[in-house]
Amino acid sequence: MGESPSSFETLRKWVVEHKLRTVGCLWLSGIGSSIAYNWSQSNMKPSVKIIHARLHAQALTLAALAGAAVVEYYDQYQSKSGGPKAN
């Protein structure tokens, strides 16, 4: 009898297979939400709002890349230790 994979395992497998898509989606959602938040601030010039949105998106991208690296490390560790394989 086969076990059904946990939601964490399913998410991990999807991220491993779609690393760039994951980082790109996080970047787009980060810059979109940052622009929306900054546009609600009335005391800044539009150029400053765009710069802030870009900086927020860069920080989110770095965090997403670090997360992808952790997932990749975990995947390599599991395959070396004989844990469940991501096929």
C-alpha distances in whole Angstrom, upper triangle without the diagonal:
4,7,10,13,15,19,20,18,18,22,23,21,23,26,26,26,29,31,34,33,32,36,38,36,37,40,41,40,42,45,45,45,47,50,49,50,53,54,55,57,60,62,61,62,59,59,58,56,54,54,53,50,49,50,47,45,45,44,41,40,41,38,36,36,36,33,32,33,31,28,28,29,26,24,26,26,22,22,25,23,20,18,16,17,18,18
4,6,9,12,15,17,15,15,19,19,17,20,23,22,22,25,27,31,30,29,32,34,32,33,37,37,36,38,41,41,41,44,46,46,46,49,51,51,53,57,59,57,58,56,56,55,52,50,51,49,46,46,46,43,41,42,41,37,37,37,35,32,33,33,29,28,29,27,24,25,26,23,21,23,23,19,19,22,21,18,16,13,14,15,14
4,6,9,12,14,12,12,16,17,16,18,21,21,21,24,26,29,28,27,30,32,30,31,34,35,34,36,39,39,38,41,43,43,43,46,48,48,50,54,56,54,56,53,53,52,49,48,48,46,44,43,43,40,38,39,38,35,34,35,32,30,31,30,27,26,27,25,22,23,24,21,19,22,21,18,19,22,20,17,14,12,13,14,15
4,7,9,12,10,10,13,14,13,15,18,19,19,21,23,26,25,24,27,29,27,28,31,32,31,32,36,36,35,38,40,40,40,43,45,45,47,51,52,51,52,50,50,49,46,45,45,43,40,40,40,38,36,36,35,32,32,32,30,27,28,28,25,24,26,24,20,22,23,20,18,22,22,18,19,22,21,19,16,12,14,13,14
4,7,8,6,6,10,11,10,12,15,15,16,18,20,23,22,20,24,26,24,25,28,29,28,29,33,33,32,35,37,37,37,40,42,42,44,48,50,48,49,47,47,46,43,42,42,40,37,37,37,34,32,33,32,28,28,29,26,24,25,24,21,20,22,20,17,18,20,16,15,18,18,15,16,20,19,17,13,10,11,11,12
4,5,5,6,9,10,11,12,14,15,17,18,20,23,22,20,22,25,23,23,27,28,26,27,31,31,30,32,35,35,35,38,40,40,42,45,47,46,47,45,45,44,41,40,40,38,35,35,35,32,30,31,30,26,26,27,24,22,23,23,19,19,21,19,16,18,19,16,15,19,18,15,18,21,19,18,14,12,13,12,15
4,5,5,6,8,10,11,12,14,15,16,18,21,19,17,20,22,20,19,23,24,22,24,27,27,26,29,31,31,31,34,36,36,38,42,43,42,44,41,41,40,37,36,37,34,32,32,32,29,27,28,27,23,24,25,22,19,21,21,17,17,20,18,15,17,19,16,16,19,19,17,19,22,21,20,17,14,15,13,15
4,5,5,6,9,10,10,12,14,15,16,19,18,15,18,21,19,18,22,23,22,23,26,26,26,28,31,30,30,33,35,36,37,41,42,41,42,40,40,39,36,35,35,33,30,30,30,27,25,26,24,21,21,22,19,17,18,18,14,14,16,14,11,14,15,12,13,16,16,14,17,20,19,18,15,13,14,12,15
4,5,5,6,9,10,10,12,14,15,19,18,16,19,21,20,20,23,25,24,25,28,29,28,30,33,33,33,36,38,38,40,44,45,43,45,42,42,41,38,37,37,35,32,32,32,29,27,27,26,23,23,23,20,18,19,18,15,14,16,14,11,13,14,11,10,14,14,12,14,17,16,15,12,9,10,9,11
4,5,5,6,9,10,11,12,14,17,16,14,17,20,18,18,22,23,22,24,27,27,27,29,31,31,32,35,36,37,39,43,44,43,44,41,41,40,37,36,36,34,31,31,31,28,26,27,26,23,22,23,21,18,19,19,16,15,17,16,12,14,16,14,13,16,17,15,16,20,19,18,15,12,12,9,11
4,5,5,6,9,10,10,12,15,13,11,14,16,15,15,18,19,18,20,23,23,23,25,28,28,28,31,33,34,35,39,41,39,40,37,37,36,33,32,32,30,28,27,27,25,22,23,22,19,19,20,17,14,16,16,13,12,15,13,10,13,15,13,12,16,17,15,17,20,20,20,17,14,14,11,13
4,5,5,6,9,10,10,14,14,11,14,17,16,16,19,21,20,21,24,25,25,26,29,30,30,32,34,35,37,40,42,40,41,38,38,37,34,33,32,31,28,27,27,25,23,23,22,19,18,18,16,13,14,14,11,9,12,10,7,9,11,9,9,12,13,12,14,17,17,17,14,12,11,9,12
4,5,5,6,9,10,14,13,12,15,17,17,17,20,22,21,23,26,26,27,29,31,32,32,35,36,38,39,43,44,42,43,40,40,39,36,34,34,33,30,29,29,27,25,25,24,21,20,21,19,16,16,16,13,11,13,13,9,10,13,11,9,12,14,12,13,16,17,16,14,11,10,6,8
4,5,5,6,8,11,10,9,12,14,13,14,17,19,18,20,23,23,24,26,28,29,30,32,34,35,37,40,42,39,40,37,37,36,34,32,32,31,28,27,27,25,22,23,23,19,18,19,18,14,15,16,13,11,14,14,11,12,15,14,12,15,17,16,16,20,21,20,18,15,13,10,11
4,5,5,5,9,8,7,9,12,12,12,15,16,16,18,20,21,22,24,26,27,28,30,31,33,34,38,39,37,37,35,34,33,31,29,29,28,25,24,24,22,19,19,19,16,15,16,14,11,11,13,10,7,11,11,8,9,12,12,11,14,16,15,16,19,20,20,18,16,14,11,13
4,6,6,9,10,9,11,14,15,15,17,19,20,21,23,25,25,27,29,30,31,33,35,36,37,41,42,40,40,37,36,36,34,31,31,30,27,26,26,24,22,21,21,18,16,17,16,12,12,13,11,8,10,10,7,7,10,10,8,11,13,13,13,16,18,18,16,14,12,9,10
4,6,9,9,9,12,14,14,16,18,19,20,22,24,25,26,27,29,30,32,33,35,37,38,42,43,40,41,38,37,36,34,32,32,31,28,27,27,26,23,23,23,20,18,19,18,15,14,16,14,11,13,14,11,10,14,14,11,13,16,16,15,18,20,20,18,16,13,9,10
4,6,5,6,9,10,11,12,14,15,16,18,20,21,22,24,26,27,28,30,31,33,35,38,39,37,37,34,33,33,31,28,28,28,25,23,24,23,19,19,20,17,15,17,16,12,12,15,13,10,13,14,12,11,15,16,14,16,19,19,18,22,23,23,21,19,17,13,14
4,6,5,6,9,10,11,12,14,16,16,18,20,21,22,24,26,27,28,30,32,33,36,38,35,35,32,31,31,29,26,26,25,23,21,21,20,17,16,17,14,12,13,13,9,9,11,10,7,9,12,10,9,13,14,13,15,18,18,18,21,23,23,21,20,18,14,16
4,5,5,6,8,10,10,12,14,15,16,18,20,21,22,24,25,26,28,30,32,35,36,33,33,30,28,28,26,24,24,23,21,19,19,19,15,15,16,14,11,13,13,10,9,12,12,9,12,14,13,13,16,17,16,18,21,22,22,24,26,27,25,23,21,18,19
4,6,5,6,9,10,10,12,14,15,16,18,20,21,22,24,25,27,29,30,33,35,32,32,29,28,28,26,23,24,23,20,19,20,19,15,16,17,14,12,14,15,11,11,15,13,11,14,16,14,15,18,19,18,20,23,23,23,26,28,28,26,24,22,18,19
4,5,5,6,9,10,11,12,14,15,16,18,20,21,22,24,26,27,29,32,33,31,31,29,28,27,25,23,23,22,19,18,19,17,14,14,15,12,10,12,12,8,9,12,10,9,12,14,12,13,16,17,16,19,21,21,22,25,26,27,24,22,21,17,19
4,6,5,6,9,10,10,12,14,15,16,18,20,21,22,24,26,27,30,31,29,29,26,25,24,22,20,20,19,16,15,15,14,11,11,12,9,6,9,9,6,7,10,9,8,11,13,13,14,17,18,18,20,22,23,24,26,27,28,26,25,23,20,21
4,5,5,6,9,10,11,12,14,15,16,18,20,21,22,25,26,29,30,27,27,24,23,23,21,18,19,18,15,14,15,14,10,11,13,10,8,11,12,9,10,14,13,12,15,17,16,17,20,21,21,23,25,26,27,29,31,31,29,28,26,22,24
4,5,5,6,8,10,10,12,14,15,16,18,20,21,23,25,28,29,27,27,24,24,23,21,19,19,19,15,15,16,14,11,13,14,11,10,13,13,10,12,15,14,13,16,18,17,18,21,22,21,24,26,26,27,30,31,32,29,27,26,22,24
4,6,5,6,9,10,10,12,14,15,16,18,20,21,23,26,27,25,26,23,23,22,19,17,18,16,13,13,14,11,8,10,11,7,7,10,10,7,10,13,11,12,15,16,16,17,20,21,21,23,25,26,27,29,31,31,29,27,26,23,25
4,6,5,6,8,10,10,12,14,15,16,18,20,21,24,25,23,23,20,19,19,17,14,14,14,11,9,11,9,6,8,9,7,6,9,10,8,10,13,13,13,16,18,18,19,22,23,23,25,27,28,29,32,33,34,32,30,29,26,27
4,5,5,6,9,10,11,12,14,15,16,19,20,23,25,22,22,19,19,19,16,14,15,14,11,10,13,11,8,10,12,10,9,13,14,12,14,17,16,16,20,21,21,22,25,26,26,28,30,31,32,34,36,36,34,32,31,27,29
4,6,5,6,8,10,10,12,14,15,17,19,22,24,22,22,19,20,19,16,14,16,14,11,12,13,11,8,12,13,10,10,14,13,12,15,17,16,17,20,21,21,23,25,25,26,29,30,31,32,35,36,36,33,32,31,27,29
4,5,5,6,8,10,10,12,14,16,17,20,21,19,20,18,18,17,14,12,13,11,8,9,10,7,5,9,9,7,8,12,11,11,14,16,15,16,19,20,20,22,25,25,26,29,30,31,32,35,36,37,34,33,32,29,30
4,6,5,6,8,10,10,12,14,15,18,20,17,17,14,14,14,11,9,10,9,6,6,9,7,5,9,10,9,10,13,14,13,16,18,18,19,22,23,23,25,27,28,29,31,33,34,35,37,39,40,37,36,35,31,33
4,5,5,6,9,10,11,13,15,17,19,17,18,15,15,15,12,10,13,12,8,10,12,10,9,12,14,12,13,16,17,16,18,21,20,21,24,25,25,27,30,30,31,33,35,35,37,39,40,41,38,37,36,32,34
4,5,5,6,9,10,11,13,16,18,17,18,15,16,15,12,12,14,11,8,11,12,9,9,13,13,11,14,17,16,16,19,21,20,21,24,25,25,27,30,30,31,33,35,35,37,39,40,41,38,36,36,33,34
4,5,5,6,8,10,11,14,16,14,15,13,13,12,9,9,10,8,5,8,9,7,7,11,11,11,13,15,15,16,19,20,20,22,24,25,26,28,30,31,32,34,35,36,38,40,41,42,39,38,37,34,36
4,5,5,6,9,10,13,14,12,12,10,11,11,7,7,9,8,5,9,11,9,10,13,14,14,15,18,19,19,21,23,23,25,27,28,29,31,33,34,35,37,38,39,41,43,44,45,42,41,40,37,39
4,6,5,7,9,12,14,13,14,12,14,13,9,10,13,11,9,12,14,12,12,16,17,16,18,21,20,20,23,25,25,26,29,30,30,32,34,35,36,38,40,40,42,44,45,46,43,41,41,38,39
4,5,5,7,11,13,12,14,12,14,13,9,11,13,10,9,12,13,11,12,16,16,15,18,20,20,20,23,25,24,26,29,29,30,32,34,34,36,38,39,40,42,44,45,46,43,42,41,38,40
4,5,5,8,10,8,10,9,11,9,5,8,10,8,7,11,12,10,12,15,16,16,18,20,21,22,24,25,26,28,30,31,32,34,35,36,38,40,41,42,44,46,46,48,45,44,43,40,42
4,5,7,10,9,9,8,11,10,7,9,12,10,10,13,15,14,15,18,19,19,21,23,24,24,27,29,29,30,33,34,34,36,38,39,40,42,44,44,46,48,49,50,48,46,45,42,44
4,6,9,10,12,11,14,13,10,12,15,13,12,16,17,16,17,20,21,20,23,25,25,26,29,30,30,32,34,35,35,38,40,40,41,44,45,45,47,50,50,51,48,47,47,44,45
4,6,7,9,10,13,11,8,12,14,11,12,16,16,15,18,20,20,21,23,25,25,26,29,30,30,32,35,35,36,38,40,41,42,44,45,46,48,50,51,52,49,48,48,45,47
4,6,8,9,13,11,10,13,15,14,15,18,19,18,21,23,23,24,26,28,29,30,32,34,34,36,38,39,40,42,44,44,46,48,49,50,52,54,55,56,53,52,51,49,50
4,7,10,12,10,10,14,14,13,15,18,18,18,21,23,23,24,27,28,29,30,33,34,34,36,38,39,40,42,44,45,46,48,49,51,53,54,55,57,54,53,53,50,52
4,6,8,6,6,10,11,10,12,15,15,16,18,20,21,22,24,26,26,28,30,31,32,34,36,37,38,40,42,43,44,46,47,49,50,52,53,55,52,51,51,48,50
4,5,5,6,9,10,11,13,15,16,17,19,20,21,23,24,26,27,29,30,32,33,35,36,38,39,41,42,44,45,47,48,50,51,53,54,56,53,52,51,48,50
4,5,5,6,9,10,11,12,14,15,17,18,20,21,22,25,26,27,29,30,31,33,35,36,37,39,41,42,43,45,46,48,49,51,52,54,51,50,49,46,47
4,5,5,6,9,10,11,12,14,15,17,19,20,21,23,25,26,27,29,30,31,33,35,36,37,39,41,42,43,45,46,48,49,51,52,50,49,48,45,46
4,5,5,6,9,10,10,12,14,15,17,18,20,21,23,24,26,27,29,30,32,33,35,36,37,39,40,42,43,45,47,48,49,51,49,48,47,44,46
4,6,5,6,9,10,11,12,14,16,17,18,20,21,22,24,26,27,28,30,32,33,34,36,37,39,41,42,43,45,47,48,49,47,46,45,42,44
4,5,5,6,9,10,10,12,14,15,16,18,20,21,22,24,25,26,28,30,31,32,34,36,37,39,40,42,43,45,46,47,45,44,43,40,41
4,5,5,6,9,10,11,12,14,15,17,19,20,21,23,24,25,27,29,30,31,33,35,36,37,39,40,42,43,45,46,44,44,42,40,41
4,5,5,6,9,10,11,12,14,15,17,18,20,21,23,24,26,27,29,30,32,33,35,36,37,39,41,42,43,45,43,42,41,38,40
4,5,5,6,9,10,11,12,14,15,16,18,20,21,22,24,26,27,28,30,31,33,34,36,37,39,40,42,43,41,40,39,36,38
4,5,5,6,9,10,10,12,14,15,16,18,20,21,22,24,25,26,28,30,31,33,34,36,37,39,40,42,40,39,37,34,36
4,5,5,6,9,10,11,12,14,15,17,18,20,21,23,24,26,27,29,30,32,33,35,36,38,39,41,39,38,37,34,36
4,5,5,6,9,10,11,12,14,15,16,18,20,21,23,24,26,27,29,30,31,33,35,36,37,39,37,36,35,32,35
4,5,5,6,9,10,10,12,14,15,16,18,20,21,22,24,25,26,28,30,31,33,34,36,37,35,34,33,30,32
4,5,5,6,9,10,10,12,14,15,16,18,20,21,22,24,25,27,28,30,31,33,34,36,34,33,32,30,32
4,5,5,6,9,10,11,12,14,15,17,18,20,21,23,24,26,27,29,30,32,33,35,33,32,31,29,31
4,5,5,6,9,10,10,12,14,15,16,18,20,21,22,24,25,27,29,30,31,33,30,30,29,26,29
4,5,5,6,9,10,10,12,14,15,16,18,20,21,22,24,25,27,28,30,31,29,29,27,25,27
4,5,5,6,9,10,10,12,14,15,16,18,20,21,22,24,26,27,28,30,28,28,27,25,27
4,5,5,6,9,10,11,12,14,15,16,18,20,21,22,24,26,27,28,26,26,25,23,26
4,5,5,6,9,10,10,12,14,15,16,18,20,21,22,24,25,27,25,24,23,20,23
4,5,5,6,9,10,10,12,14,15,16,18,20,21,22,24,26,24,23,22,20,22
4,5,5,6,9,10,10,12,14,15,16,18,20,21,22,24,22,23,22,20,23
4,5,5,6,9,10,10,12,14,15,16,18,20,21,22,20,20,19,17,20
4,5,5,6,9,10,10,12,14,15,17,18,20,21,19,19,17,15,18
4,5,5,6,8,10,10,12,14,15,16,18,20,18,19,17,16,18
4,5,5,6,8,10,10,12,14,15,16,18,16,17,16,15,18
4,5,5,6,9,10,10,12,14,15,16,14,14,13,11,15
4,5,5,6,9,10,11,12,14,16,14,14,13,11,14
4,5,5,6,9,10,11,12,14,13,14,13,13,16
4,5,5,6,9,10,10,12,10,11,11,11,14
4,5,5,6,9,10,11,9,9,8,7,11
4,5,5,6,9,10,10,11,9,10,13
4,6,5,6,9,8,10,10,12,15
4,5,5,6,5,7,7,9,12
4,6,5,6,7,6,8,11
4,6,8,10,10,12,14
4,6,9,10,13,16
4,7,8,11,13
4,6,9,12
4,7,9
4,6
4
